[in-house]
Amino acid sequence: MDGHNFNQLIYALDEFDNICEKPTMIIAHTIKGKGVSFMEGKAKWHGKAPNKEQLDMALRELGF
């Protein structure tokens, strides 16, 4: 599923209520840093915090 699609995520989580007695999992395909120009698709940002200036820029790009 598209891990950036909230409707698909909610649907998948709701499906867990219908599954009993066997293990289940969701495989969500995502892009690291999606929506932030200097982070998107760049592995070096995985697990790394932005500095204040980078955070402000990222939040602006995400519409906050």
PQR file with spaces between the fields and no chain letter, atoms N, CA, C, O and H, PARSE charges and radii, in Angstrom:
ATOM       1  N    MET     1       0.823   -1.170    0.000 -0.4000 1.5000
ATOM       2  CA   MET     1       0.000    0.000    0.000 -0.0000 2.0000
ATOM       3  C    MET     1       0.870    1.237    0.000  0.5500 1.7000
ATOM       4  O    MET     1       2.062    1.167    0.299 -0.5500 1.4000
ATOM       5  N    ASP     2       0.275    2.371   -0.336 -0.4000 1.5000
ATOM       6  CA   ASP     2       0.959    3.665   -0.326 -0.0000 2.0000
ATOM       7  C    ASP     2       0.988    4.177    1.115  0.5500 1.7000
ATOM       8  O    ASP     2      -0.046    4.571    1.655 -0.5500 1.4000
ATOM       9  H    ASP     2      -0.694    2.428   -0.579  0.4000 1.0000
ATOM      10  N    GLY     3       2.136    4.173    1.720 -0.4000 1.5000
ATOM      11  CA   GLY     3       2.279    4.596    3.102 -0.0000 2.0000
ATOM      12  C    GLY     3       2.083    6.081    3.328  0.5500 1.7000
ATOM      13  O    GLY     3       2.099    6.539    4.470 -0.5500 1.4000
ATOM      14  H    GLY     3       2.976    3.853    1.281  0.4000 1.0000
ATOM      15  N    HIS     4       1.900    6.840    2.259 -0.4000 1.5000
ATOM      16  CA   HIS     4       1.637    8.274    2.379 -0.0000 2.0000
ATOM      17  C    HIS     4       0.150    8.580    2.211  0.5500 1.7000
ATOM      18  O    HIS     4      -0.259    9.737    2.311 -0.5500 1.4000
ATOM      19  H    HIS     4       1.887    6.468    1.331  0.4000 1.0000
ATOM      20  N    ASN     5      -0.655    7.561    1.959 -0.4000 1.5000
ATOM      21  CA   ASN     5      -2.095    7.735    1.741 -0.0000 2.0000
ATOM      22  C    ASN     5      -2.837    7.389    3.038  0.5500 1.7000
ATOM      23  O    ASN     5      -2.976    6.218    3.391 -0.5500 1.4000
ATOM      24  H    ASN     5      -0.323    6.621    1.878  0.4000 1.0000
ATOM      25  N    PHE     6      -3.312    8.426    3.739 -0.4000 1.5000
ATOM      26  CA   PHE     6      -3.953    8.206    5.035 -0.0000 2.0000
ATOM      27  C    PHE     6      -5.210    7.358    4.922  0.5500 1.7000
ATOM      28  O    PHE     6      -5.498    6.574    5.826 -0.5500 1.4000
ATOM      29  H    PHE     6      -3.199    9.377    3.452  0.4000 1.0000
ATOM      30  N    ASN     7      -5.958    7.490    3.850 -0.4000 1.5000
ATOM      31  CA   ASN     7      -7.158    6.663    3.686 -0.0000 2.0000
ATOM      32  C    ASN     7      -6.797    5.181    3.604  0.5500 1.7000
ATOM      33  O    ASN     7      -7.461    4.343    4.214 -0.5500 1.4000
ATOM      34  H    ASN     7      -5.725    8.127    3.116  0.4000 1.0000
ATOM      35  N    GLN     8      -5.751    4.859    2.854 -0.4000 1.5000
ATOM      36  CA   GLN     8      -5.313    3.466    2.761 -0.0000 2.0000
ATOM      37  C    GLN     8      -4.794    2.956    4.102  0.5500 1.7000
ATOM      38  O    GLN     8      -5.036    1.805    4.465 -0.5500 1.4000
ATOM      39  H    GLN     8      -5.211    5.539    2.358  0.4000 1.0000
ATOM      40  N    LEU     9      -4.086    3.803    4.832 -0.4000 1.5000
ATOM      41  CA   LEU     9      -3.582    3.407    6.153 -0.0000 2.0000
ATOM      42  C    LEU     9      -4.729    3.114    7.116  0.5500 1.7000
ATOM      43  O    LEU     9      -4.720    2.097    7.809 -0.5500 1.4000
ATOM      44  H    LEU     9      -3.890    4.738    4.537  0.4000 1.0000
ATOM      45  N    ILE    10      -5.701    3.995    7.155 -0.4000 1.5000
ATOM      46  CA   ILE    10      -6.847    3.803    8.051 -0.0000 2.0000
ATOM      47  C    ILE    10      -7.603    2.538    7.684  0.5500 1.7000
ATOM      48  O    ILE    10      -7.981    1.763    8.563 -0.5500 1.4000
ATOM      49  H    ILE    10      -5.709    4.821    6.592  0.4000 1.0000
ATOM      50  N    TYR    11      -7.828    2.322    6.389 -0.4000 1.5000
ATOM      51  CA   TYR    11      -8.522    1.115    5.937 -0.0000 2.0000
ATOM      52  C    TYR    11      -7.760   -0.138    6.380  0.5500 1.7000
ATOM      53  O    TYR    11      -8.359   -1.082    6.896 -0.5500 1.4000
ATOM      54  H    TYR    11      -7.522    2.952    5.676  0.4000 1.0000
ATOM      55  N    ALA    12      -6.443   -0.143    6.178 -0.4000 1.5000
ATOM      56  CA   ALA    12      -5.642   -1.311    6.547 -0.0000 2.0000
ATOM      57  C    ALA    12      -5.699   -1.564    8.050  0.5500 1.7000
ATOM      58  O    ALA    12      -5.828   -2.710    8.481 -0.5500 1.4000
ATOM      59  H    ALA    12      -5.957    0.624    5.759  0.4000 1.0000
ATOM      60  N    LEU    13      -5.606   -0.512    8.844 -0.4000 1.5000
ATOM      61  CA   LEU    13      -5.684   -0.682   10.299 -0.0000 2.0000
ATOM      62  C    LEU    13      -7.060   -1.170   10.729  0.5500 1.7000
ATOM      63  O    LEU    13      -7.171   -1.993   11.638 -0.5500 1.4000
ATOM      64  H    LEU    13      -5.502    0.419    8.494  0.4000 1.0000
ATOM      65  N    ASP    14      -8.100   -0.673   10.088 -0.4000 1.5000
ATOM      66  CA   ASP    14      -9.456   -1.145   10.401 -0.0000 2.0000
ATOM      67  C    ASP    14      -9.615   -2.627   10.082  0.5500 1.7000
ATOM      68  O    ASP    14     -10.357   -3.331   10.768 -0.5500 1.4000
ATOM      69  H    ASP    14      -8.009   -0.005    9.350  0.4000 1.0000
ATOM      70  N    GLU    15      -8.930   -3.105    9.053 -0.4000 1.5000
ATOM      71  CA   GLU    15      -9.012   -4.512    8.677 -0.0000 2.0000
ATOM      72  C    GLU    15      -8.472   -5.431    9.763  0.5500 1.7000
ATOM      73  O    GLU    15      -8.883   -6.589    9.842 -0.5500 1.4000
ATOM      74  H    GLU    15      -8.328   -2.534    8.496  0.4000 1.0000
ATOM      75  N    PHE    16      -7.566   -4.947   10.595 -0.4000 1.5000
ATOM      76  CA   PHE    16      -7.047   -5.761   11.692 -0.0000 2.0000
ATOM      77  C    PHE    16      -8.158   -6.218   12.624  0.5500 1.7000
ATOM      78  O    PHE    16      -8.066   -7.292   13.218 -0.5500 1.4000
ATOM      79  H    PHE    16      -7.232   -4.007   10.531  0.4000 1.0000
ATOM      80  N    ASP    17      -9.205   -5.416   12.757 -0.4000 1.5000
ATOM      81  CA   ASP    17     -10.324   -5.796   13.621 -0.0000 2.0000
ATOM      82  C    ASP    17     -11.041   -7.048   13.114  0.5500 1.7000
ATOM      83  O    ASP    17     -11.678   -7.760   13.891 -0.5500 1.4000
ATOM      84  H    ASP    17      -9.280   -4.544   12.275  0.4000 1.0000
ATOM      85  N    ASN    18     -10.937   -7.313   11.811 -0.4000 1.5000
ATOM      86  CA   ASN    18     -11.624   -8.452   11.204 -0.0000 2.0000
ATOM      87  C    ASN    18     -10.765   -9.711   11.166  0.5500 1.7000
ATOM      88  O    ASN    18     -11.243  -10.772   10.762 -0.5500 1.4000
ATOM      89  H    ASN    18     -10.420   -6.734   11.180  0.4000 1.0000
ATOM      90  N    ILE    19      -9.521   -9.610   11.576 -0.4000 1.5000
ATOM      91  CA   ILE    19      -8.602  -10.746   11.482 -0.0000 2.0000
ATOM      92  C    ILE    19      -8.250  -11.215   12.889  0.5500 1.7000
ATOM      93  O    ILE    19      -7.707  -10.458   13.693 -0.5500 1.4000
ATOM      94  H    ILE    19      -9.133   -8.749   11.905  0.4000 1.0000
ATOM      95  N    CYS    20      -8.566  -12.465   13.168 -0.4000 1.5000
ATOM      96  CA   CYS    20      -8.270  -13.043   14.479 -0.0000 2.0000
ATOM      97  C    CYS    20      -7.473  -14.331   14.282  0.5500 1.7000
ATOM      98  O    CYS    20      -7.545  -14.964   13.229 -0.5500 1.4000
ATOM      99  H    CYS    20      -9.007  -13.080   12.514  0.4000 1.0000
ATOM     100  N    GLU    21      -6.747  -14.693   15.264 -0.4000 1.5000
ATOM     101  CA   GLU    21      -6.091  -15.993   15.320 -0.0000 2.0000
ATOM     102  C    GLU    21      -4.986  -16.218   14.295  0.5500 1.7000
ATOM     103  O    GLU    21      -4.590  -17.362   14.071 -0.5500 1.4000
ATOM     104  H    GLU    21      -6.688  -14.179   16.120  0.4000 1.0000
ATOM     105  N    LYS    22      -4.479  -15.163   13.668 -0.4000 1.5000
ATOM     106  CA   LYS    22      -3.308  -15.331   12.813 -0.0000 2.0000
ATOM     107  C    LYS    22      -2.548  -13.998   12.752  0.5500 1.7000
ATOM     108  O    LYS    22      -3.144  -12.927   12.867 -0.5500 1.4000
ATOM     109  H    LYS    22      -4.801  -14.233   13.850  0.4000 1.0000
ATOM     110  N    PRO    23      -1.251  -14.081   12.573 -0.5600 1.5000
ATOM     111  CA   PRO    23      -0.454  -12.857   12.496  0.2800 2.0000
ATOM     112  C    PRO    23      -0.829  -12.029   11.264  0.5500 1.7000
ATOM     113  O    PRO    23      -1.189  -12.572   10.220 -0.5500 1.4000
ATOM     114  N    THR    24      -0.740  -10.734   11.406 -0.4000 1.5000
ATOM     115  CA   THR    24      -1.012   -9.840   10.275 -0.0000 2.0000
ATOM     116  C    THR    24       0.043   -8.742   10.250  0.5500 1.7000
ATOM     117  O    THR    24       0.687   -8.459   11.261 -0.5500 1.4000
ATOM     118  H    THR    24      -0.448  -10.293   12.254  0.4000 1.0000
ATOM     119  N    MET    25       0.209   -8.135    9.093 -0.4000 1.5000
ATOM     120  CA   MET    25       1.136   -7.015    8.970 -0.0000 2.0000
ATOM     121  C    MET    25       0.717   -6.137    7.802  0.5500 1.7000
ATOM     122  O    MET    25      -0.028   -6.552    6.915 -0.5500 1.4000
ATOM     123  H    MET    25      -0.314   -8.365    8.273  0.4000 1.0000
ATOM     124  N    ILE    26       1.213   -4.928    7.831 -0.4000 1.5000
ATOM     125  CA   ILE    26       0.991   -3.977    6.742 -0.0000 2.0000
ATOM     126  C    ILE    26       2.351   -3.679    6.127  0.5500 1.7000
ATOM     127  O    ILE    26       3.318   -3.396    6.834 -0.5500 1.4000
ATOM     128  H    ILE    26       1.819   -4.591    8.551  0.4000 1.0000
ATOM     129  N    ILE    27       2.410   -3.746    4.817 -0.4000 1.5000
ATOM     130  CA   ILE    27       3.612   -3.315    4.105 -0.0000 2.0000
ATOM     131  C    ILE    27       3.270   -1.997    3.439  0.5500 1.7000
ATOM     132  O    ILE    27       2.475   -1.948    2.500 -0.5500 1.4000
ATOM     133  H    ILE    27       1.624   -3.977    4.243  0.4000 1.0000
ATOM     134  N    ALA    28       3.877   -0.928    3.934 -0.4000 1.5000
ATOM     135  CA   ALA    28       3.587    0.417    3.433 -0.0000 2.0000
ATOM     136  C    ALA    28       4.815    0.949    2.691  0.5500 1.7000
ATOM     137  O    ALA    28       5.887    1.107    3.275 -0.5500 1.4000
ATOM     138  H    ALA    28       4.522   -0.967    4.697  0.4000 1.0000
ATOM     139  N    HIS    29       4.644    1.216    1.426 -0.4000 1.5000
ATOM     140  CA   HIS    29       5.727    1.773    0.610 -0.0000 2.0000
ATOM     141  C    HIS    29       5.759    3.281    0.832  0.5500 1.7000
ATOM     142  O    HIS    29       4.760    3.974    0.637 -0.5500 1.4000
ATOM     143  H    HIS    29       3.773    1.088    0.951  0.4000 1.0000
ATOM     144  N    THR    30       6.928    3.776    1.244 -0.4000 1.5000
ATOM     145  CA   THR    30       7.081    5.203    1.535 -0.0000 2.0000
ATOM     146  C    THR    30       8.364    5.742    0.914  0.5500 1.7000
ATOM     147  O    THR    30       9.226    4.986    0.463 -0.5500 1.4000
ATOM     148  H    THR    30       7.739    3.213    1.403  0.4000 1.0000
ATOM     149  N    ILE    31       8.465    7.053    0.903 -0.4000 1.5000
ATOM     150  CA   ILE    31       9.660    7.752    0.435 -0.0000 2.0000
ATOM     151  C    ILE    31      10.200    8.553    1.612  0.5500 1.7000
ATOM     152  O    ILE    31       9.475    9.351    2.206 -0.5500 1.4000
ATOM     153  H    ILE    31       7.765    7.667    1.269  0.4000 1.0000
ATOM     154  N    LYS    32      11.458    8.348    1.951 -0.4000 1.5000
ATOM     155  CA   LYS    32      12.070    9.093    3.049 -0.0000 2.0000
ATOM     156  C    LYS    32      11.968   10.593    2.781  0.5500 1.7000
ATOM     157  O    LYS    32      12.300   11.061    1.692 -0.5500 1.4000
ATOM     158  H    LYS    32      12.048    7.700    1.469  0.4000 1.0000
ATOM     159  N    GLY    33      11.511   11.333    3.772 -0.4000 1.5000
ATOM     160  CA   GLY    33      11.475   12.792    3.674 -0.0000 2.0000
ATOM     161  C    GLY    33      10.482   13.339    2.672  0.5500 1.7000
ATOM     162  O    GLY    33      10.632   14.478    2.230 -0.5500 1.4000
ATOM     163  H    GLY    33      11.241   10.953    4.657  0.4000 1.0000
ATOM     164  N    LYS    34       9.477   12.574    2.298 -0.4000 1.5000
ATOM     165  CA   LYS    34       8.527   12.996    1.259 -0.0000 2.0000
ATOM     166  C    LYS    34       7.969   14.385    1.534  0.5500 1.7000
ATOM     167  O    LYS    34       7.489   14.670    2.632 -0.5500 1.4000
ATOM     168  H    LYS    34       9.355   11.648    2.657  0.4000 1.0000
ATOM     169  N    GLY    35       8.038   15.236    0.533 -0.4000 1.5000
ATOM     170  CA   GLY    35       7.478   16.576    0.620 -0.0000 2.0000
ATOM     171  C    GLY    35       8.447   17.655    1.066  0.5500 1.7000
ATOM     172  O    GLY    35       8.090   18.832    1.110 -0.5500 1.4000
ATOM     173  H    GLY    35       8.428   15.005   -0.358  0.4000 1.0000
ATOM     174  N    VAL    36       9.665   17.264    1.395 -0.4000 1.5000
ATOM     175  CA   VAL    36      10.676   18.244    1.815 -0.0000 2.0000
ATOM     176  C    VAL    36      11.822   18.175    0.813  0.5500 1.7000
ATOM     177  O    VAL    36      12.506   17.156    0.709 -0.5500 1.4000
ATOM     178  H    VAL    36       9.955   16.308    1.360  0.4000 1.0000
ATOM     179  N    SER    37      12.026   19.261    0.080 -0.4000 1.5000
ATOM     180  CA   SER    37      12.946   19.258   -1.058 -0.0000 2.0000
ATOM     181  C    SER    37      14.343   18.741   -0.744  0.5500 1.7000
ATOM     182  O    SER    37      14.901   17.976   -1.531 -0.5500 1.4000
ATOM     183  H    SER    37      11.470   20.088    0.165  0.4000 1.0000
ATOM     184  N    PHE    38      14.910   19.132    0.364 -0.4000 1.5000
ATOM     185  CA   PHE    38      16.288   18.732    0.646 -0.0000 2.0000
ATOM     186  C    PHE    38      16.388   17.382    1.366  0.5500 1.7000
ATOM     187  O    PHE    38      17.491   16.884    1.589 -0.5500 1.4000
ATOM     188  H    PHE    38      14.456   19.753    1.003  0.4000 1.0000
ATOM     189  N    MET    39      15.242   16.784    1.733 -0.4000 1.5000
ATOM     190  CA   MET    39      15.244   15.494    2.417 -0.0000 2.0000
ATOM     191  C    MET    39      14.723   14.345    1.555  0.5500 1.7000
ATOM     192  O    MET    39      15.150   13.202    1.719 -0.5500 1.4000
ATOM     193  H    MET    39      14.346   17.188    1.552  0.4000 1.0000
ATOM     194  N    GLU    40      13.811   14.642    0.645 -0.4000 1.5000
ATOM     195  CA   GLU    40      13.101   13.589   -0.083 -0.0000 2.0000
ATOM     196  C    GLU    40      14.051   12.660   -0.828  0.5500 1.7000
ATOM     197  O    GLU    40      14.861   13.086   -1.651 -0.5500 1.4000
ATOM     198  H    GLU    40      13.464   15.571    0.512  0.4000 1.0000
ATOM     199  N    GLY    41      13.920   11.372   -0.506 -0.4000 1.5000
ATOM     200  CA   GLY    41      14.689   10.337   -1.190 -0.0000 2.0000
ATOM     201  C    GLY    41      16.153   10.258   -0.792  0.5500 1.7000
ATOM     202  O    GLY    41      16.920    9.520   -1.411 -0.5500 1.4000
ATOM     203  H    GLY    41      13.261   11.027    0.163  0.4000 1.0000
ATOM     204  N    LYS    42      16.552   11.004    0.225 -0.4000 1.5000
ATOM     205  CA   LYS    42      17.957   11.018    0.633 -0.0000 2.0000
ATOM     206  C    LYS    42      18.132   10.226    1.931  0.5500 1.7000
ATOM     207  O    LYS    42      17.654   10.633    2.991 -0.5500 1.4000
ATOM     208  H    LYS    42      15.929   11.603    0.727  0.4000 1.0000
ATOM     209  N    ALA    43      18.821    9.095    1.829 -0.4000 1.5000
ATOM     210  CA   ALA    43      18.989    8.185    2.967 -0.0000 2.0000
ATOM     211  C    ALA    43      19.705    8.838    4.144  0.5500 1.7000
ATOM     212  O    ALA    43      19.500    8.431    5.287 -0.5500 1.4000
ATOM     213  H    ALA    43      19.209    8.765    0.969  0.4000 1.0000
ATOM     214  N    LYS    44      20.539    9.843    3.888 -0.4000 1.5000
ATOM     215  CA   LYS    44      21.291   10.448    4.989 -0.0000 2.0000
ATOM     216  C    LYS    44      20.380   11.116    6.017  0.5500 1.7000
ATOM     217  O    LYS    44      20.811   11.371    7.142 -0.5500 1.4000
ATOM     218  H    LYS    44      20.705   10.174    2.959  0.4000 1.0000
ATOM     219  N    TRP    45      19.121   11.404    5.650 -0.4000 1.5000
ATOM     220  CA   TRP    45      18.194   12.034    6.580 -0.0000 2.0000
ATOM     221  C    TRP    45      17.426   11.012    7.407  0.5500 1.7000
ATOM     222  O    TRP    45      16.676   11.393    8.306 -0.5500 1.4000
ATOM     223  H    TRP    45      18.771   11.196    4.736  0.4000 1.0000
ATOM     224  N    HIS    46      17.594    9.739    7.130 -0.4000 1.5000
ATOM     225  CA   HIS    46      16.883    8.705    7.886 -0.0000 2.0000
ATOM     226  C    HIS    46      17.464    8.626    9.291  0.5500 1.7000
ATOM     227  O    HIS    46      18.586    8.155    9.472 -0.5500 1.4000
ATOM     228  H    HIS    46      18.203    9.429    6.400  0.4000 1.0000
ATOM     229  N    GLY    47      16.713    9.082   10.281 -0.4000 1.5000
ATOM     230  CA   GLY    47      17.174    9.058   11.662 -0.0000 2.0000
ATOM     231  C    GLY    47      18.001   10.257   12.074  0.5500 1.7000
ATOM     232  O    GLY    47      18.541   10.279   13.181 -0.5500 1.4000
ATOM     233  H    GLY    47      15.802    9.465   10.134  0.4000 1.0000
ATOM     234  N    LYS    48      18.115   11.258   11.211 -0.4000 1.5000
ATOM     235  CA   LYS    48      18.891   12.457   11.517 -0.0000 2.0000
ATOM     236  C    LYS    48      17.940   13.636   11.698  0.5500 1.7000
ATOM     237  O    LYS    48      17.041   13.839   10.883 -0.5500 1.4000
ATOM     238  H    LYS    48      17.676   11.241   10.313  0.4000 1.0000
ATOM     239  N    ALA    49      18.131   14.396   12.741 -0.4000 1.5000
ATOM     240  CA   ALA    49      17.279   15.553   13.010 -0.0000 2.0000
ATOM     241  C    ALA    49      17.805   16.788   12.274  0.5500 1.7000
ATOM     242  O    ALA    49      19.014   17.008   12.203 -0.5500 1.4000
ATOM     243  H    ALA    49      18.862   14.231   13.404  0.4000 1.0000
ATOM     244  N    PRO    50      16.887   17.592   11.727 -0.5600 1.5000
ATOM     245  CA   PRO    50      17.314   18.834   11.080  0.2800 2.0000
ATOM     246  C    PRO    50      17.675   19.890   12.130  0.5500 1.7000
ATOM     247  O    PRO    50      17.215   19.831   13.270 -0.5500 1.4000
ATOM     248  N    ASN    51      18.507   20.854   11.726 -0.4000 1.5000
ATOM     249  CA   ASN    51      18.775   21.969   12.625 -0.0000 2.0000
ATOM     250  C    ASN    51      17.576   22.937   12.558  0.5500 1.7000
ATOM     251  O    ASN    51      16.635   22.693   11.803 -0.5500 1.4000
ATOM     252  H    ASN    51      18.881   20.902   10.800  0.4000 1.0000
ATOM     253  N    LYS    52      17.602   24.002   13.319 -0.4000 1.5000
ATOM     254  CA   LYS    52      16.464   24.934   13.411 -0.0000 2.0000
ATOM     255  C    LYS    52      16.095   25.509   12.051  0.5500 1.7000
ATOM     256  O    LYS    52      14.917   25.553   11.697 -0.5500 1.4000
ATOM     257  H    LYS    52      18.367   24.200   13.933  0.4000 1.0000
ATOM     258  N    GLU    53      17.086   25.948   11.290 -0.4000 1.5000
ATOM     259  CA   GLU    53      16.833   26.526    9.968 -0.0000 2.0000
ATOM     260  C    GLU    53      16.217   25.499    9.020  0.5500 1.7000
ATOM     261  O    GLU    53      15.268   25.806    8.300 -0.5500 1.4000
ATOM     262  H    GLU    53      18.043   25.912   11.579  0.4000 1.0000
ATOM     263  N    GLN    54      16.754   24.288    9.020 -0.4000 1.5000
ATOM     264  CA   GLN    54      16.231   23.219    8.173 -0.0000 2.0000
ATOM     265  C    GLN    54      14.813   22.838    8.597  0.5500 1.7000
ATOM     266  O    GLN    54      13.957   22.584    7.751 -0.5500 1.4000
ATOM     267  H    GLN    54      17.525   24.038    9.605  0.4000 1.0000
ATOM     268  N    LEU    55      14.568   22.799    9.903 -0.4000 1.5000
ATOM     269  CA   LEU    55      13.239   22.486   10.406 -0.0000 2.0000
ATOM     270  C    LEU    55      12.226   23.518    9.935  0.5500 1.7000
ATOM     271  O    LEU    55      11.144   23.161    9.470 -0.5500 1.4000
ATOM     272  H    LEU    55      15.265   23.005   10.591  0.4000 1.0000
ATOM     273  N    ASP    56      12.571   24.798   10.054 -0.4000 1.5000
ATOM     274  CA   ASP    56      11.668   25.862    9.604 -0.0000 2.0000
ATOM     275  C    ASP    56      11.355   25.726    8.118  0.5500 1.7000
ATOM     276  O    ASP    56      10.204   25.872    7.705 -0.5500 1.4000
ATOM     277  H    ASP    56      13.451   25.088   10.432  0.4000 1.0000
ATOM     278  N    MET    57      12.373   25.448    7.323 -0.4000 1.5000
ATOM     279  CA   MET    57      12.185   25.277    5.877 -0.0000 2.0000
ATOM     280  C    MET    57      11.292   24.067    5.585  0.5500 1.7000
ATOM     281  O    MET    57      10.382   24.148    4.760 -0.5500 1.4000
ATOM     282  H    MET    57      13.307   25.329    7.658  0.4000 1.0000
ATOM     283  N    ALA    58      11.554   22.953    6.261 -0.4000 1.5000
ATOM     284  CA   ALA    58      10.764   21.736    6.055 -0.0000 2.0000
ATOM     285  C    ALA    58       9.303   21.968    6.422  0.5500 1.7000
ATOM     286  O    ALA    58       8.407   21.559    5.684 -0.5500 1.4000
ATOM     287  H    ALA    58      12.293   22.887    6.932  0.4000 1.0000
ATOM     288  N    LEU    59       9.058   22.611    7.541 -0.4000 1.5000
ATOM     289  CA   LEU    59       7.674   22.881    7.953 -0.0000 2.0000
ATOM     290  C    LEU    59       6.956   23.786    6.954  0.5500 1.7000
ATOM     291  O    LEU    59       5.779   23.576    6.661 -0.5500 1.4000
ATOM     292  H    LEU    59       9.786   22.944    8.141  0.4000 1.0000
ATOM     293  N    ARG    60       7.662   24.793    6.430 -0.4000 1.5000
ATOM     294  CA   ARG    60       7.050   25.660    5.395 -0.0000 2.0000
ATOM     295  C    ARG    60       6.673   24.841    4.172  0.5500 1.7000
ATOM     296  O    ARG    60       5.574   24.988    3.637 -0.5500 1.4000
ATOM     297  H    ARG    60       8.618   24.964    6.668  0.4000 1.0000
ATOM     298  N    GLU    61       7.594   23.967    3.722 -0.4000 1.5000
ATOM     299  CA   GLU    61       7.328   23.160    2.535 -0.0000 2.0000
ATOM     300  C    GLU    61       6.175   22.188    2.746  0.5500 1.7000
ATOM     301  O    GLU    61       5.484   21.821    1.796 -0.5500 1.4000
ATOM     302  H    GLU    61       8.487   23.848    4.156  0.4000 1.0000
ATOM     303  N    LEU    62       5.970   21.772    3.991 -0.4000 1.5000
ATOM     304  CA   LEU    62       4.872   20.857    4.298 -0.0000 2.0000
ATOM     305  C    LEU    62       3.565   21.587    4.594  0.5500 1.7000
ATOM     306  O    LEU    62       2.542   20.955    4.855 -0.5500 1.4000
ATOM     307  H    LEU    62       6.532   22.070    4.763  0.4000 1.0000
ATOM     308  N    GLY    63       3.599   22.919    4.553 -0.4000 1.5000
ATOM     309  CA   GLY    63       2.385   23.707    4.721 -0.0000 2.0000
ATOM     310  C    GLY    63       2.071   24.084    6.150  0.5500 1.7000
ATOM     311  O    GLY    63       0.922   24.393    6.465 -0.5500 1.4000
ATOM     312  H    GLY    63       4.430   23.433    4.340  0.4000 1.0000
ATOM     313  N    PHE    64       3.057   24.066    7.019 -0.4000 1.5000
ATOM     314  CA   PHE    64       2.829   24.449    8.424 -0.0000 2.0000
ATOM     315  C    PHE    64       3.436   25.807    8.700  0.5500 1.7000
ATOM     316  O    PHE    64       3.351   26.305    9.822 -0.5500 1.4000
ATOM     317  H    PHE    64       3.991   23.816    6.763  0.4000 1.0000
